[in-house]
Amino acid sequence: MLAVLSGVAVLVVALSVAMAYVQARRQVEATAAEKVISIATTIAATDDVREGLMADDPAAALAGFAEHERALTGADFVVIMSPSGLRYTHPDPAQVGEMFVGTIAGAQAGGTVVEEYVGTLGPSTRAVVPVLAHGQVIGLVSVGVLREKVTAQLRALMPQIVVAGLAAGVLSGAAALVVAYRVRRQTIGLNAADLQRLHDHHEAVLHAVREGLIIVGADGRVEVINDEARRLLGFSDDVAGRRLADLGLPDDLARMLCATGDHVDTPQVRGGRVLLVSSREVVRQGRRAATLTTLRDRTELEAVTGQLGAARSLADALHAQAHESANRMHTVTTLIELGRTEQALQFATEELRATQRQRDAVLAAIEEPSVAALLLGKIAQAAERGVRLDLDDDAYLPAGALGARAGVTILGNLVDNAIDAAAPSAEKLVVIDAEVGAGQVRLTVSDTGPGLDAEGLAHAFEPGWSTKATDGPIGRGIGLALVRQTVEQLGGRIQVSPGAGAVFEVQLPLSTNPDEQPEELDE
């Protein structure tokens, strides 16, 4: 960099000096030409010259005058001659009476001749003008300056030109040195090959890592984003260079991407995905330069964990039911052995009828098979924890009124939270209600738990916030966030009532497609 900039500076300065020299030479020559023309014209216009030319001996009459004018004006020669070019005066007396050496045709015609010519005194810049009397050319006057004087004047200007050129060269060299030093410092001493190799490695690593990576500058603009981050955040094109506020991200996630301080594995929900977000400030020279954020997709792990938990709960429920069934079978068997057949039949029939009534009530009220199956499973899970899960007497959800996936996501998470809240209470009751009317579906889940205080109401739907202890791979506080996102994607709204016993109410527009669900819940 220094060599290139220095070379350019030297070339520019050299060209500038050369152009200044040429221009100064032209200016000196033009000044010399103007000087000899002015002197010659002034002398030719004097009466002394006219009278001398018309005297009997012009050479004697004009000799003293010519030398006086030459000394007075600083010219090297003043030659007064006849119209044909015969010299009457000359600095060298031996040249008087000889023919003028040079071009005089233009002056003989009444014009002015300016030329550089090698005469009897050497190379000179000269002017030849006519002497007029009554409109007739009665003589010629030639005034010249030797080229030595012109060159001497040019040499006198050279120090100024050279000094200015040297100053420009020194300034350009210093600027080149500063630029080279600054570039060297900014590239940490790496040369072009090192930078190319570093860039190649950077691109390879950036697009090969399985975690999302995004760097947001202090001005709120995206500086770097890799393919995985674009996928997880739902960006279809490269958003590098755009402001974070213009990308349509949720406020809590946007704050994380440009947060100050360090954050580790903070859960966030985006596009139906559960993300673990970790961010750290990038500090350069004591100032915050950017925020580096990594994103890890834990959706599948959370889903598998949830399925495992559900399977474990169902297994425990089946184990409990098997144990209870064994007790009932022993009771029936003992009644038969005691000869009380009618009591044994009555006891067994009542148990079967109670179970069947419960299933029939759910299937009659909830016509969507997936949602009905979900509630039957939740009833068994709730019973295992000593919680009674009931449907409101007027509950009704016709088939096609709500998408299956949306219904399972919303009711599944709300019921899980309600069971957790009701389990420690005295009454241990969860009630589910579903209504359809006025073009919308309203789902209500209430429990007999302690409810939510002011802080809970403010943060209930934020990812990562929970009133319960963390026990999963990414903690709690994801279920309600997924519910909120699903509801918002479907154009509905969700609200929770304050006070003892939380009541969650979801209002959704009627589904026009029984299977509709926002694709990956993209925003």
Secondary structure, DSSP 8 states (H G I E B T S, - for coil): -HHHHHHHHHHHHHHHHHHHHHHHHHHHHHHHHHHHHHHHHHHHTSHHHHHHHTSSSHHHHHHHHHHHHHHHHT-SEEEEE-TT-BBS--SSGGGTTSB--S--HHHHTT--EEEEEEETTEEEEEEEEEEEETTEEEEEEEEEEEHHHHHHHHHHHHHHHHHHHHHHHHHHHHHHHHHHHHHHHHTTT--HHHHHHHHHHHHHHHHH-SSEEEEEETTSBEEEE-HHHHHHHT-SS--TTSBGGGS---HHHHHHHT-SS-EEEEEEEETTEEEEEEEEEEEETTEEEEEEEEEEE-HHHHHHHHHHHHHHHHHHHHHHHHHHHHHHHHHHHHHHHTT-HHHHHHHHHHHHHHHHHHHHHHHHHB-SHHHHHHHHHHHHHHHHTT-EEEE-TT--B-TTSS-HHHHHHHHHHHHHHHHHHHTTSSS-EEEEEEEEETTEEEEEEEESS--B-HHHHHHTTSTT--SS---STT-S--HHHHHHHHHHHTT-EEEE--BSS-EEEEEEE--SSTT---GGG--
